[in-house]
C-alpha cells in the first residue's frame, strides 16, 4: 500500500492520535472526579430502576 508519506510523518500522526486518546481519558476521569461528591440520596429498588 503506497501512501506517499514518510515514516516520520506516519509516526507523528500516530503520536498525535495517541496523545489525544490520553487527553480524552484524562478529561473523562476529571469529570468523574468532579462528580464524586454526588450521591443519589436513596437506594432504588429494582422495580423503581426499571420503571419507564
C-alpha positions, 0 to 999 in steps of 0.5 A: 500500500503506497501512501506517499508519506514518510515514516516520520510523518506516519509516526507523528500522526500516530503520536498525535492520535495517541496523545489525544486518546490520553487527553480524552481519558484524562478529561473523562476521569476529571469529570468523574472526579468532579462528580464524586461528591454526588450521591443519589440520596436513596437506594432504588429498588429494582422495580423503581430502576426499571420503571419507564 
